[in-house]
């Protein structure tokens, strides 16, 4: 499965250019069958040639997202049963289609 990528309602669909870098703001929606290790999110999907930095902010769902630069993926995490061990990645094939996140990506 794949992420659905849109522009948030109050953001511009235009990329900005700070110096010789670009930035984009997108809204992503996870799908009904989460893949262990995260969902693909590449520079090309965001309208960039390469990614320098990604900030992912999950909207009101209780999940935390992290971008994997080497794998070009967004992984979802939630509080584990044992608070001592930190966050646990969402289980493979979990339906997370109601989870949306805002992505701020800098690149070229």
C-alpha positions as CSV (number, residue, x, y, z in Angstrom):
1,X,0.0,0.0,0.0
2,X,1.1,3.6,-0.3
3,X,0.7,7.0,1.4
4,X,-1.8,9.5,0.0
5,X,-0.1,12.9,-0.3
6,X,-2.1,16.2,-0.4
7,X,-1.5,19.9,0.4
8,X,-3.0,20.9,3.8
9,X,-5.9,23.3,3.6
10,X,-4.1,26.4,4.8
11,X,-0.8,25.8,3.0
12,X,0.4,26.8,-0.5
13,X,1.1,24.1,-3.1
14,X,4.2,26.1,-4.1
15,X,7.7,25.2,-3.0
16,X,9.8,27.9,-1.4
17,X,13.4,28.6,-2.1
18,X,15.5,29.6,1.0
19,X,18.9,30.1,-0.6
20,X,19.5,27.4,-3.2
21,X,17.3,24.9,-1.3
22,X,13.6,24.2,-1.7
23,X,11.0,23.4,0.9
24,X,7.6,21.8,0.6
25,X,4.7,21.4,3.0
26,X,2.5,18.3,2.4
27,X,-0.2,16.4,4.2
28,X,0.1,12.6,4.2
29,X,-2.4,9.9,5.0
30,X,-1.4,6.4,5.9
31,X,-3.3,3.5,4.5
32,X,-5.3,0.5,5.7
33,X,-2.3,-1.9,5.8
34,X,0.8,-0.4,7.5
35,X,4.1,-1.9,6.4
36,X,6.7,-2.8,9.0
37,X,9.6,-0.4,8.8
38,X,7.4,2.4,7.4
39,X,5.7,3.7,4.3
40,X,7.7,5.0,1.4
41,X,8.2,8.7,1.2
42,X,10.7,9.8,-1.4
43,X,12.0,13.1,-2.6
44,X,10.3,12.6,-6.0
45,X,6.9,12.0,-4.2
46,X,7.4,15.4,-2.5
47,X,8.4,17.2,-5.7
48,X,12.1,17.4,-4.8
49,X,15.3,15.9,-6.3
50,X,16.8,15.1,-2.9
51,X,15.9,15.5,0.7
52,X,18.1,17.3,3.3
53,X,15.7,17.3,6.2
54,X,12.1,16.1,7.0
55,X,9.9,17.1,9.9
56,X,6.8,15.0,10.4
57,X,4.0,16.1,12.7
58,X,1.2,13.6,13.2
59,X,-2.3,15.2,13.5
60,X,-4.3,14.3,16.7
61,X,-4.0,10.5,16.6
62,X,-1.7,9.7,19.5
63,X,1.0,8.3,17.1
64,X,4.5,9.6,16.6
65,X,6.2,9.5,13.2
66,X,9.9,9.4,12.3
67,X,11.5,9.7,8.9
68,X,14.1,7.1,7.9
69,X,16.5,9.0,5.6
70,X,18.4,5.9,4.5
71,X,15.3,3.9,3.7
72,X,13.2,6.9,2.5
73,X,10.3,5.9,4.7
74,X,8.0,7.3,7.4
75,X,7.5,5.0,10.4
76,X,4.7,5.2,12.9
77,X,5.2,4.6,16.6
78,X,2.9,4.4,19.6
79,X,3.3,4.0,23.4
80,X,4.3,0.5,24.3
81,X,2.9,-1.7,27.0
82,X,6.1,-1.1,29.0
83,X,6.8,2.6,29.4
84,X,10.4,1.8,30.3
85,X,11.2,0.7,26.7
86,X,10.1,3.8,24.8
87,X,7.8,3.7,21.8
88,X,6.9,0.6,19.7
89,X,6.5,0.6,16.0
90,X,3.0,0.0,14.8
91,X,2.4,-3.6,13.9
92,X,2.6,-4.8,10.3
93,X,-0.8,-4.6,8.5
94,X,-2.4,-2.4,11.1
95,X,-5.2,-0.2,9.7
96,X,-3.9,3.4,10.1
97,X,-5.9,5.0,7.4
98,X,-7.3,7.6,9.8
99,X,-3.8,8.8,10.6
100,X,-2.7,12.1,8.9
101,X,0.6,13.9,9.3
102,X,2.0,17.2,8.1
103,X,5.4,17.0,6.4
104,X,7.9,19.9,6.1
105,X,10.7,18.8,3.8
106,X,13.8,20.7,2.8
107,X,15.9,19.6,-0.2
108,X,16.7,20.4,-3.8
